[in-house]
Structures are given as structure tokens and as C-alpha cells.
Amino acid sequence: MKVFKYSVLLFFLAFVGCKENSPSPECILSESTLQGAWKITDLKHKENAQSNEVDIFATSTACKKDDIYVFNSNHTYQYNDLGLFCSPPDSYEGRWALSGGIITFDSTNSYTISAANCNSMKVIKTGSAVGEYLLVTFTKQ
């Protein structure tokens, strides 16, 4: 019985001792950690509850896969057509807002953040059809 108690105690101490592996507060997505350059690295769409999820990113043109979003501290963003340029090049600017787990582009296009840290962010936008969604994964550059 003593061996069992000591095993539980050692396990507990080892578990508590691993705190340095926990995400640090500065790696929680916030307005300040969102700032910087991000690239879309995955894009999936489901048309409705009965349809299969489609990997849009896999079939996207190469000129779209290397583009970057830059989120600025003044709540503006730039979408930059970089690397392989699309024809015609497709760069634009807008405004972003982050509030309560929702990121909004240009005051009208809102996505719910489903997972995020300082290196990646998954956002989802539901559509008008039951089960319809667009799932976007951003990776910090």
C-alpha cells in the first residue's frame, strides 16, 4: 500500500512540476498577439449537413497559397499578394476587430475563433444552410 501512495505522490509531483510546459499567458490570442503577418495554411468548406467537407486549400492556385495577411495595431490589415503573383495581383486593405472570441473583417465578415495560440488560429464562419461552414486556418509567419 505504501508503494501505491508513493507512486501517486510521485505522479502528482511530476505532473505539477511540468508547469513550464503549459502555455504562457503571452501566447493567448489577443489584439497584441494577433498583430503581425499570418498566412492561410488550410481552408475547408462544407456546403450543408449532408455534404462532405471539401479541402479548398488543396485545390487553390499556387498564387493564393503564399499570400499574407498583416494585422496592424491600429486595427487595419493588408492582404498582400506575394511570391507567385496572381493575374491580376490581388492585394487589398481593410479593418479588423477582435472581441469575445470573434474576429471581424471590415465590420461585416465575422468568424468565430475555434482554436488559437500565438502560432496558429482556426476560425469558422457558418453559412445560411444547415451544417454549412467555412473553416480557415491561419499560421503566424
C-alpha positions as CSV (number, residue, x, y, z in Angstrom):
1,M,0.0,0.0,0.0
2,K,2.9,2.4,0.8
3,V,4.3,1.8,-2.7
4,F,1.0,2.8,-4.2
5,K,0.8,6.0,-2.1
6,Y,4.3,7.0,-3.1
7,S,3.6,6.2,-6.7
8,V,0.6,8.5,-6.7
9,L,2.6,11.2,-4.9
10,L,5.4,11.0,-7.4
11,F,3.0,11.1,-10.3
12,F,1.3,14.2,-8.8
13,L,4.7,15.9,-8.2
14,A,5.8,15.1,-11.7
15,F,2.5,16.5,-13.1
16,V,2.8,19.7,-11.1
17,G,6.4,20.0,-12.0
18,C,5.6,20.2,-15.7
19,K,4.1,23.7,-15.4
20,E,6.7,25.2,-17.6
21,N,5.2,23.2,-20.5
22,S,1.9,25.0,-20.0
23,P,1.2,27.8,-22.5
24,S,2.4,31.1,-21.1
25,P,-0.1,34.0,-20.8
26,E,1.6,35.9,-23.6
27,C,0.6,33.0,-26.0
28,I,-3.1,33.5,-25.6
29,L,-4.6,35.1,-28.7
30,S,-5.3,38.8,-28.0
31,E,-5.2,42.0,-30.0
32,S,-1.5,42.3,-29.4
33,T,-0.6,38.7,-30.2
34,L,-2.8,38.8,-33.4
35,Q,-0.6,41.7,-34.7
36,G,1.8,40.6,-37.4
37,A,1.9,38.5,-40.6
38,W,-0.3,35.5,-41.0
39,K,-0.8,33.0,-43.9
40,I,-3.8,30.8,-44.6
41,T,-2.5,27.3,-44.4
42,D,-5.7,25.3,-44.6
43,L,-9.2,26.1,-45.9
44,K,-12.2,23.8,-45.8
45,H,-15.8,24.2,-46.8
46,K,-18.9,22.2,-46.1
47,E,-22.0,23.1,-48.2
48,N,-24.6,21.6,-45.9
49,A,-25.2,18.9,-43.3
50,Q,-25.4,16.1,-45.9
51,S,-22.4,17.1,-48.0
52,N,-18.8,16.1,-47.4
53,E,-16.2,18.6,-46.3
54,V,-14.1,19.9,-49.3
55,D,-10.4,20.9,-48.9
56,I,-10.4,24.2,-50.8
57,F,-6.8,24.9,-50.0
58,A,-5.6,21.8,-51.7
59,T,-7.2,22.9,-55.0
60,S,-6.4,26.6,-54.7
61,T,-4.0,28.1,-57.2
62,A,-0.3,28.4,-56.1
63,C,-0.5,32.2,-56.4
64,K,-3.1,32.2,-53.5
65,K,-1.2,29.8,-51.2
66,D,1.7,32.2,-50.5
67,D,-0.3,35.3,-49.7
68,I,-0.1,37.1,-46.3
69,Y,-2.5,38.9,-44.1
70,V,-0.8,41.6,-41.9
71,F,-2.7,42.7,-38.8
72,N,-1.7,46.1,-37.6
73,S,-2.0,47.6,-34.1
74,N,-4.4,50.3,-35.4
75,H,-6.9,47.6,-36.4
76,T,-6.2,47.8,-40.1
77,Y,-5.0,44.8,-42.2
78,Q,-3.4,44.3,-45.5
79,Y,-3.9,41.3,-47.7
80,N,-0.7,41.0,-49.8
81,D,-0.4,39.0,-53.0
82,L,3.2,37.8,-52.5
83,G,5.6,35.2,-54.1
84,L,3.8,33.9,-57.1
85,F,1.6,36.8,-58.2
86,C,-2.0,36.2,-59.3
87,S,-3.1,37.7,-62.5
88,P,-4.2,40.4,-61.9
89,P,-2.5,40.8,-58.5
90,D,-5.0,40.7,-55.7
91,S,-3.9,42.9,-52.7
92,Y,-6.3,45.0,-50.6
93,E,-6.7,46.6,-47.2
94,G,-9.4,46.7,-44.6
95,R,-10.2,46.9,-40.9
96,W,-10.3,44.1,-38.3
97,A,-11.7,43.8,-34.8
98,L,-11.3,41.1,-32.1
99,S,-14.0,40.7,-29.5
100,G,-15.2,37.9,-27.4
101,G,-13.7,35.1,-29.5
102,I,-14.9,36.6,-32.8
103,I,-12.7,38.3,-35.4
104,T,-14.5,40.6,-37.8
105,F,-13.2,41.9,-41.1
106,D,-14.5,45.2,-42.5
107,S,-17.3,45.4,-39.9
108,T,-19.4,42.7,-41.7
109,N,-17.5,39.5,-42.1
110,S,-17.3,37.7,-38.8
111,Y,-15.6,34.4,-37.9
112,T,-15.7,32.6,-34.6
113,I,-12.3,31.6,-33.3
114,S,-12.4,27.8,-32.6
115,A,-8.8,27.4,-31.6
116,A,-5.9,29.8,-31.3
117,N,-2.4,30.4,-29.8
118,C,0.5,32.7,-30.8
119,N,1.4,30.5,-33.8
120,S,-1.9,29.4,-35.3
121,M,-5.6,30.3,-35.4
122,K,-8.6,28.4,-36.6
123,V,-11.7,30.4,-37.5
124,I,-15.1,29.3,-38.6
125,K,-17.9,31.0,-40.4
126,T,-21.3,29.3,-40.6
127,G,-23.4,29.7,-43.6
128,S,-27.1,30.1,-44.2
129,A,-27.7,26.4,-44.9
130,V,-27.9,23.9,-42.0
131,G,-24.4,22.5,-41.5
132,E,-22.7,24.9,-43.9
133,Y,-19.3,26.3,-42.8
134,L,-16.0,27.6,-43.9
135,L,-13.0,26.7,-41.7
136,V,-9.9,28.7,-42.1
137,T,-6.5,28.0,-40.5
138,F,-4.0,30.9,-40.2
139,T,-0.4,30.3,-39.3
140,K,1.8,33.1,-38.0
141,Q,4.8,34.0,-40.1
